[in-house]
Amino acid sequence: MRKKISKTLSILLPILLGVFLTIYTYNSFTPEQLEEMKSYFRNADYTYIFIALIFGFISHAARAYRWKFMLEHMGYHSPFKNNFMAVWVAYFMNMTIPRSGEVSRALVLKKYEDIPFDKAFGSIIAERVIDFIILLLFIATAVLLQFDILKTFLLNTIPVEKLLVYGIVAFVVFLSAILLFIYSKSKWILMIKGKISGLTEGLFSVWKMEKKWPFLFYTAIIWLAYVLTFYTAIFALEETSGISFGVVVTAFVIGSLAISFSNGGFGVFPVLIAGILALYGVPKEAGTAFGWIIWTSQTVQIIILGGLSFLLLPILNRKK
């Protein structure tokens, strides 16, 4: 019963948060601001959004192709078409239940290629570890490129005395967590250690792969396409077309985190993008419109191609 409630809440809470933020943001605009925001939607140059969608498509195709190197390392082969459709199904499922996509990807290969679920799922986790490390590098890059702006924002938002107290508290909590992790015999801590051990094993398995360099090459293609997806879209609006590449990286990181920790960024993505762009002088109306244009276009692409993948998988894998 408790597990069922926990699972239900894990599905409902992100959706409710997205709905709340959408309604709250809408109500925070005056009628004049709403009309101005609608004008951004009407006057946007959707040619750049279409190009951004192409880069998004390339990133997902590269992810599907990269997957084969991990599977081959474990002695399994899956045709590109099934990997490709499994990736789109995964993104589609993540729109409904956060992080359910990884399970869906593994289930697709189990059903159509008879690859053991634990093997397929393990390969996906190993991929995610690599992607997480790259995301951390992007976060570090964003902090370095925009350090002065972020520092000014923090100092203007939080008094220096409070910031110092927060820093000390955060350090103490971090140190306590490390000591607890090292010395605790709690079954929960031991379980977390086991999971981290599995993730570490998945990470190092990449270096044991025969085709690790092609794997890393396609990893670079995936993330380059991600950044170009966001970068190309800024030219759709005049108000965002002048922002620097450093701002693009910062906004890209914020958007990636919003998507990772919610139902595909529903409600959260546009709010956070508008907030970060406001630091750089982009009007709130323009930033919100920009966030919704990117999120909506990418979501429509996922729904269409994810839905088609659901339909085509049994047809293209029909046994003769």
N, C-alpha and C positions, 0 to 999 in steps of 0.2 A: 504493500500500500504506500509506504514511504517513498519507495523508488518511483512508483507511478506518479506521485505528487511532484517529486523532484524533476522528473522528466517533463511533466506538463508545464511546470513553472519555467524550465529552461527554454521551452518553446514560446510560451506566452509572454514572458517578461520582455525579451528583446522587441517583440512585435508591439507590445503596449508602450514601450519606451519610444519606438519610432512614431507611433500614432500620437503620443503626447507631444513630442518635439515638433511634429508637423503642425498640429493644432496650435501649440503655443507660439511657434514662429509666425504662423498665419495671423493670429490675433495680435501679435506685437506690431504689425504694420498698420499704418493708417490707410484709409481708402486711396489717398493720393499715392502713397508708396506702393500699394498693390498694383495700381494702374501703371506706375512706372516700371515695376517688375515685369508686368505682362508685356510691356513694350520691348523689354530685353528679349523675351521669348520670341516675339514677332520679328524683331529686327536682327536676330542672331544669324550669322553666316553658317548655315548647316553643312556647307561643303567641308569645313574643317572638322565638324563632328563626324561626318561620314569617313573622312580619312582616319580620324581617331578610332573609329570602329574597326577599320582595316587593321590598324596596329593591335587592337585588342584581339582580333581574330588570329593574327600571327602569333601573339603570345600564347594563346591557348593551343594552337597547332604545334608550336615548339614544345610546350609542356607535354602534349600527347606523344610527340616523337621522342623526347628525352626519356620518357618512361620506359621505353623498350630496352635501353641500356641497363637499367636496374633489373628488369625482369630477366634479360638474357644472362646477367651475372648470376642469377639464381637458377638458371637452366630452363627457363620458360620462354615461350615465344607467343606474342599476340600481335595480330596484324594492326597496322596503323589505324585503319578505319574504326576498329573496335576501341582502341585506346582513345582516339579522337572523340568518339561519341560518348565514351565513359567520362571524359573530362567535362564535356558540356552537361551531361546528366548531373555530375557532381556540383557544378556551379548552380544549376537549376535547383538542386535539393538544398543547397546552402541558403537559398532565398526563403526557404520554409523553416528548416530546422538548422540552427547554427552548427557548423562543423560536421553535419551529416554527410557532406559530399564525399569525404574520404572513405566512409563505409560504403557508400553507393558505388564509387569507382571500383572498389575491391569486389563487390557483389556482381557487378557487370562482368568482370573477367571470370569470376567463379562460374557464372551461369553460361557464358558463351564460349569460354576457352578452357574451362575446367581447371583453372589455376587455383590452388588452395587459397581460401580467403586470408588466412594468416600470413601467407607469403606475399600476396598482392598488397594487403594492408601494411605489412612491414615495409615494403618498397615505397609506399606512399608516405609513411612516417619519415623514412630516411630523406625523401625529397623535401618534406616540410622542414626538417631540421636545417638543411642547406638553405632553403628559402628564408627561414627565420634569421639565420646568421647574416644573410645579405640585407634583410630588412634592418637589422641592428646597425649595419654599416651605413645604410642610408640615413638612419636616425642620427648617427654620429656626424655624418657629412652635413646634414641639415643644421645641427647645433653649431658646428664649426663655421659654416657659411653665414649663418644668421645670428651669431652669438650676441652681437651688440643689440639687435632688435629684441631678441628674446629676453636678454638681461634687463633692458629698459622696461619691457612689458611686465616682467616679474616685479621689478622694483616699484613701478608705478601702481601695480595691483596689490602687492603685499608689502607692508612696511619692512625695512631692513631688520628690525628687531624680531619681528615674527618670522621672517625668512630664515634668520639665524637659528631661532628656536626649532622651526620645522626641520632644518638641516640636521641639527643635533639629534632630534627625535628620530628622524629617518635613519641616521647612522646607527643609533643604539638599537633600533628595531632590526636593521639589517644585520648587525653583529650578533644580536640575540638569535635571529633566525639561522645564521650560519652555525653557531654553536649548538643550537637545538638539532639542526640537521645532522651534524657530525656525531653527537653523543647520544641522542635520544633513541630509545628502543621501542617507541610507540609503533603500533602496527601501521598507522597512517604514514608516519615518517618513513618506515621501512618500505611501504608500498610506493611512495614517491621516489625513494632511492632506486627501487627496481625499475620504475618507469624511466628515470633519468639514465640509468645504466643501459636500458634498451635503446634510448635515443642516441646515446653516445656510441653504442655499437653500430647503430644505423648510419651515423655520421662517418665513422671510420671505415665502414664497408665501402663507401664511395671510393676511398683511396686504394682499395684492394681490387676494384673493378678493372677488367682488361681494357675497357673503353672509357676510362675516367675523363680523358681530355675531351672527347666528343660530348660527354655528359655535361662537363663544365662549360663547354662552348654553347650548348643549347640553353644552359642556365643563364648565361650572359645575354643570349638572344631574348629570352623570356622577360628579363628585367629591363633590358633596353626598350623592348616593345611596350612594357608597362609605362615607363617614363614618357616615351614618345606619345602614347595614348593621351596622357594628361597634358603634355606640352603642346601638342597639336591643337587640343581643344581650347586653349586660352585665346587663340586668334578668332574664335567665333564671336567674341564680344570685344568691342573697342576698349571698354574699361579694363579688361584683363589682358589685353594683347601686349601691354607695355611692361608687365611684371618681369623681373629678372629670372634667370635660370635657378638661382639660389632659392627664390621664393617658390618656384615651381617644385623644387625638390622637397621643400618644407611642407607645402600643401599636399604633395603626393604622399609623403610619409603619414600625415594626419589622415588623409583619405584612406590609405591602406589599413591603418589601425582601426578606423571606423568600420570598414568592411569586414575585417577579421573578427571583431568582437560584437557583431550584431548580425541581423538577417540581411546580409548583403549591403549593409549601410543604410537601410530604410530609415528615413527621417533624421538619422544621425549624420550621414555624410554631408548633405547640403548645409546643415547648421555649422558643423566644424569647419568646412571649407570657407564659408562666409566669414566665420570668426577669424580664421588665420589670415585671410586676404584683407580684412578690415585693418589689420596691423600695418599693412603696407599701402593704405590709402584707397583701397577699392571700396566704393560705396556698398553698404549692407545689401541694398536691393540688387545691385549687379552681382555681388558675390553669391547671394542666395540663388538667383536665377542661374548663374553659372554652375553651381553645385547641383541643382536639380536637372539642368540640361545634360550634364555628364552622367549623373546617376541614372536618369530615365533612359537615355540612349543605350547605355551599357546593359541595363536591366532588360530592356526590350530585346536586345540581341541575345541575351542569355535565355530568356523565355522562349523565343522563337527557335533557336538552335538546340536548346535543351529539350524542348517539346518534340522537335523533329527527331532528335536522337532517340528518345523514348519510343517513337513510332517506327523508326527505321531499323533499330537494333534487331528485333525479331524477324523482320523481313529480309534484311541482308545476311542474316545468319541462319536462314531456313535451310534445313538439311534436305539435300536432294535424294 
